[in-house]
C-alpha cells in the first residue's frame, strides 16, 4: 500500500498527497478520475508545469 502524508485538494477534489514525492491519489473513484481529467486538460492545453495543491490536514 502506498504511503501518503496529507489529505489535500487539487482542482477542488479531495485527494491523498505524499509530500516527499508529490504523488496524488483521489480519495474515491470519482475524485481520482476527475483529477486525471483535469491534469490531462492542464498539460494538454496550457503550459502550466506546477499544480496547486491545498493541504487540508496531516495524516
Secondary structure, DSSP 8 states (H G I E B T S, - for coil): -----EEEEETTEEEEE-TTT--EEESSHHHHHHHHHHHHHHHHHS------EEEEEE-
